[in-house]
Amino acid sequence: MNRLPSWIRQHVAALRAVAVLTLILGVAYPLATMGVAQALFNGNANGDPALIGQSFTDAEGAPVTKYFQSRPSAGGYDMLTTAASNLGPEDVVDTLPVPGGEEGSQSLLTQVCARSAAIGQLEGVSGARPYCTPDGVGAVLKVFPALGTPTRVVSVNQACPAQPFIAAYQGVKVECGKPGEDYAAGRTVPIRGDALAVVPADAVTASGSALDPHISVTYAEIQAPRVARERGLPVERVKELVREHTTGRALGFMGEPVVNVLELNQALDKG
């Protein structure tokens, strides 16, 4: 009996390996893990809406005031578009919209400032925070020239005719930003200011997955008076529900306690 050519034997061996690995990794392993999950974690193995963040806003995107609000989501809590914004801490300069022309874009810093200001107004607390202007954009200057003594300073995130958040920088009058003007050659100077942030970080930043169902206890406590007022409930009753739906640190020491927003709002609806 003649032996098969070596190249045929190699292909047959490869096909056998594919078949065996498919049975092991594509059939046996998934069935085994599914069986273990059903046996040990039957309550969560088939999925749970409370594990995915939800939006409690109206058709225009405004908060429904009788509900606790979730943290921001870069993907709108859509599981098909889960993603981070990919904006980092150095993203501080906006692109100002040109009237009748190009649309602008907000930097991560201005997004944080705008969210903080909006939450402050909604909850009746201070929405101020470091590196933010009173009108809710990033407090950032472009200084010209980039090196040496300044001769021109522009508040690049405040479009004219806005009043710059500071009048002068190192003795030079600060100008408002002019849409369409290129300020790339200037030195970027964020101004910290002396504001203390009351609105917590999770209220103004999205999670990496854009699907986080939890908020911090601090953010829940800030919202409790508003929810109680809108529902005609005692504040202490609402805070009691917050405590009931607070999960402690993982393994007792990892992370911080968090509140599941969906479960909390469901409990409120049940009375």
C-alpha positions as CSV (number, residue, x, y, z in Angstrom):
1,M,0.0,0.0,0.0
2,N,1.5,3.3,-1.1
3,R,1.8,5.9,1.6
4,L,0.0,9.2,1.0
5,P,2.2,12.2,0.0
6,S,3.5,14.2,2.9
7,W,1.5,17.3,2.1
8,I,-1.7,15.3,2.2
9,R,-0.8,13.7,5.5
10,Q,-0.1,17.2,6.9
11,H,-3.5,18.5,5.8
12,V,-5.3,15.4,7.3
13,A,-3.5,15.9,10.6
14,A,-4.5,19.6,10.6
15,L,-8.1,18.7,9.9
16,R,-8.1,16.2,12.7
17,A,-6.6,18.8,15.1
18,V,-9.3,21.3,14.1
19,A,-12.0,18.7,14.7
20,V,-10.7,17.6,18.1
21,L,-10.2,21.2,19.3
22,T,-13.6,22.2,18.0
23,L,-15.2,19.4,20.1
24,I,-13.2,20.3,23.2
25,L,-13.2,24.1,23.1
26,G,-16.4,24.7,21.0
27,V,-18.7,22.1,22.5
28,A,-17.4,20.4,25.7
29,Y,-15.9,23.5,27.4
30,P,-18.9,25.9,26.8
31,L,-21.3,23.2,28.0
32,A,-19.2,22.6,31.1
33,T,-18.9,26.3,32.0
34,M,-22.6,26.8,31.4
35,G,-23.4,23.8,33.7
36,V,-21.1,25.2,36.5
37,A,-22.7,28.6,36.1
38,Q,-26.2,27.3,36.3
39,A,-25.3,25.2,39.3
40,L,-23.4,27.9,41.3
41,F,-24.9,31.2,40.0
42,N,-28.4,30.3,38.9
43,G,-29.6,33.7,39.9
44,N,-27.4,35.6,37.5
45,A,-26.2,33.0,34.9
46,N,-29.0,33.8,32.5
47,G,-28.5,37.6,32.6
48,D,-30.1,40.3,34.7
49,P,-31.1,43.8,33.5
50,A,-29.7,45.2,36.8
51,L,-26.2,44.3,35.6
52,I,-26.5,46.8,32.7
53,G,-26.8,50.5,33.3
54,Q,-30.1,52.2,32.3
55,S,-31.0,55.7,31.3
56,F,-33.8,57.5,33.3
57,T,-34.4,60.4,30.9
58,D,-37.3,61.6,28.7
59,A,-37.4,61.7,24.9
60,E,-35.4,64.9,24.9
61,G,-32.7,63.5,27.1
62,A,-33.8,65.5,30.2
63,P,-33.6,63.7,33.6
64,V,-36.9,62.2,34.8
65,T,-36.8,63.9,38.2
66,K,-38.6,61.3,40.3
67,Y,-35.8,58.8,39.5
68,F,-32.2,58.5,40.6
69,Q,-30.0,59.3,37.6
70,S,-27.2,56.9,36.4
71,R,-23.7,58.0,35.6
72,P,-23.0,59.3,32.1
73,S,-22.5,56.7,29.3
74,A,-20.3,57.2,26.3
75,G,-22.5,54.7,24.4
76,G,-25.9,55.6,25.7
77,Y,-26.2,52.3,27.6
78,D,-26.5,50.5,24.3
79,M,-25.0,47.1,24.5
80,L,-24.3,47.0,20.8
81,T,-22.2,50.2,21.0
82,T,-20.5,49.7,24.4
83,A,-17.3,51.7,24.4
84,A,-15.3,54.4,26.2
85,S,-15.1,57.9,24.9
86,N,-11.3,57.4,24.4
87,L,-10.8,61.0,25.7
88,G,-8.0,61.4,28.2
89,P,-7.0,64.0,30.8
90,E,-5.0,66.0,28.3
91,D,-8.2,66.6,26.2
92,V,-9.0,70.1,27.5
93,V,-9.4,72.3,24.4
94,D,-12.8,72.6,22.6
95,T,-13.4,73.1,18.9
96,L,-15.7,76.1,18.9
97,P,-18.6,75.9,16.5
98,V,-18.5,78.2,13.5
99,P,-21.9,79.9,12.9
100,G,-23.3,78.6,9.7
101,G,-20.2,76.4,9.3
102,E,-18.4,73.6,11.1
103,E,-19.9,72.0,14.2
104,G,-17.9,72.3,17.3
105,S,-16.8,69.5,19.7
106,Q,-16.4,69.6,23.4
107,S,-13.2,68.4,25.1
108,L,-13.4,65.9,28.0
109,L,-12.8,68.7,30.4
110,T,-15.7,70.8,29.1
111,Q,-18.0,67.8,29.1
112,V,-17.2,67.2,32.8
113,C,-17.7,70.9,33.6
114,A,-21.0,71.0,31.7
115,R,-22.3,67.9,33.4
116,S,-21.2,69.2,36.9
117,A,-23.0,72.5,36.3
118,A,-26.2,70.7,35.1
119,I,-26.2,68.3,38.1
120,G,-25.6,71.2,40.5
121,Q,-28.7,73.0,39.1
122,L,-30.8,69.8,39.2
123,E,-29.9,68.8,42.7
124,G,-29.6,72.3,44.2
125,V,-25.9,72.0,45.1
126,S,-22.8,73.7,43.9
127,G,-21.8,72.5,40.4
128,A,-18.4,74.2,40.5
129,R,-15.2,72.3,40.3
130,P,-11.5,72.9,39.6
131,Y,-10.5,73.8,36.1
132,C,-14.1,74.8,35.2
133,T,-15.4,78.3,34.4
134,P,-18.6,79.6,36.1
135,D,-20.4,79.1,32.7
136,G,-19.5,75.4,32.6
137,V,-16.6,75.0,30.2
138,G,-13.0,74.1,30.7
139,A,-11.0,77.0,32.2
140,V,-8.1,76.8,29.7
141,L,-5.9,79.5,28.2
142,K,-3.8,79.6,25.1
143,V,-0.8,81.8,25.7
144,F,1.3,83.3,22.9
145,P,4.1,82.9,22.2
146,A,4.4,79.4,23.6
147,L,7.8,80.3,25.1
148,G,8.9,83.5,26.6
149,T,6.9,86.6,27.9
150,P,3.2,86.4,27.0
151,T,1.9,89.0,24.6
152,R,-1.5,87.5,23.9
153,V,-3.8,85.2,26.0
154,V,-7.1,83.6,24.8
155,S,-9.7,81.8,26.8
156,V,-10.1,79.2,24.1
157,N,-13.2,77.4,25.4
158,Q,-15.3,80.6,25.8
159,A,-16.6,81.7,22.4
160,C,-17.0,85.4,21.8
161,P,-18.8,87.5,23.0
162,A,-18.5,85.5,26.3
163,Q,-16.7,87.3,29.1
164,P,-13.4,85.4,29.9
165,F,-13.4,83.8,33.3
166,I,-10.3,85.8,34.3
167,A,-9.5,89.4,33.1
168,A,-5.8,89.1,32.8
169,Y,-2.9,86.5,32.8
170,Q,0.6,87.7,33.8
171,G,-0.4,91.2,33.0
172,V,-1.9,90.5,29.6
173,K,-5.7,91.0,29.0
174,V,-7.5,87.7,28.3
175,E,-9.5,87.5,25.1
176,C,-12.6,85.4,24.3
177,G,-12.2,82.6,21.8
178,K,-13.0,83.3,18.1
179,P,-14.7,80.4,16.3
180,G,-12.6,79.2,13.4
181,E,-9.3,80.7,14.6
182,D,-6.4,78.4,15.0
183,Y,-4.8,78.5,18.4
184,A,-2.7,75.4,18.1
185,A,0.6,77.3,18.2
186,G,-0.2,78.7,21.7
187,R,0.8,77.1,25.0
188,T,-2.1,75.4,26.7
189,V,-2.5,76.5,30.3
190,P,-5.4,75.0,32.4
191,I,-6.4,77.2,35.3
192,R,-7.3,75.4,38.5
193,G,-9.1,78.1,40.4
194,D,-10.2,77.6,44.0
195,A,-13.5,75.8,43.6
196,L,-14.2,72.7,45.6
197,A,-16.1,69.9,43.8
198,V,-19.3,68.8,45.5
199,V,-20.6,66.7,42.6
200,P,-18.6,63.4,42.7
201,A,-16.5,62.2,39.8
202,D,-18.7,59.3,38.9
203,A,-21.6,61.7,38.2
204,V,-19.6,63.5,35.5
205,T,-17.5,60.8,33.9
206,A,-18.5,57.6,32.0
207,S,-17.3,54.2,32.9
208,G,-14.9,52.3,30.6
209,S,-17.6,50.0,29.3
210,A,-20.3,52.7,29.2
211,L,-22.6,50.1,30.8
212,D,-21.9,50.5,34.5
213,P,-25.2,50.1,36.5
214,H,-23.8,51.6,39.7
215,I,-23.2,55.0,41.2
216,S,-21.3,56.1,44.3
217,V,-23.1,56.4,47.6
218,T,-22.2,60.1,47.6
219,Y,-23.9,60.7,44.3
220,A,-27.0,58.8,45.5
221,E,-27.1,60.9,48.7
222,I,-27.0,64.1,46.7
223,Q,-30.0,62.9,44.6
224,A,-32.0,61.7,47.6
225,P,-33.6,65.0,48.6
226,R,-34.8,65.7,45.0
227,V,-36.3,62.2,44.6
228,A,-38.0,62.4,48.0
229,R,-39.5,65.8,47.1
230,E,-40.7,64.6,43.7
231,R,-42.3,61.5,45.1
232,G,-43.7,63.1,48.3
233,L,-41.7,60.8,50.5
234,P,-39.6,61.5,53.6
235,V,-36.0,61.9,52.8
236,E,-35.0,59.3,55.4
237,R,-37.2,56.7,53.7
238,V,-35.4,57.4,50.4
239,K,-32.0,57.2,52.1
240,E,-33.1,53.9,53.7
241,L,-33.8,52.5,50.3
242,V,-30.4,53.7,49.1
243,R,-28.7,51.8,52.0
244,E,-30.7,48.7,51.2
245,H,-29.4,48.7,47.6
246,T,-25.8,49.5,48.4
247,T,-23.2,46.8,47.7
248,G,-20.1,46.8,49.9
249,R,-16.5,46.6,48.7
250,A,-15.6,43.5,46.7
251,L,-14.1,40.8,48.9
252,G,-14.4,43.4,51.7
253,F,-11.5,45.5,50.6
254,M,-11.6,46.2,46.9
255,G,-13.1,49.3,45.5
256,E,-15.8,51.4,47.1
257,P,-19.5,50.8,48.1
258,V,-21.8,51.3,45.2
259,V,-25.6,51.7,44.6
260,N,-27.4,49.8,41.8
261,V,-29.6,52.6,40.2
262,L,-32.1,50.3,38.4
263,E,-32.8,48.2,41.5
264,L,-33.1,51.4,43.6
265,N,-35.6,53.0,41.2
266,Q,-37.6,49.7,40.9
267,A,-37.9,49.7,44.7
268,L,-39.1,53.3,44.7
269,D,-41.8,52.4,42.1
270,K,-43.0,49.5,44.3
271,G,-43.5,51.9,47.1
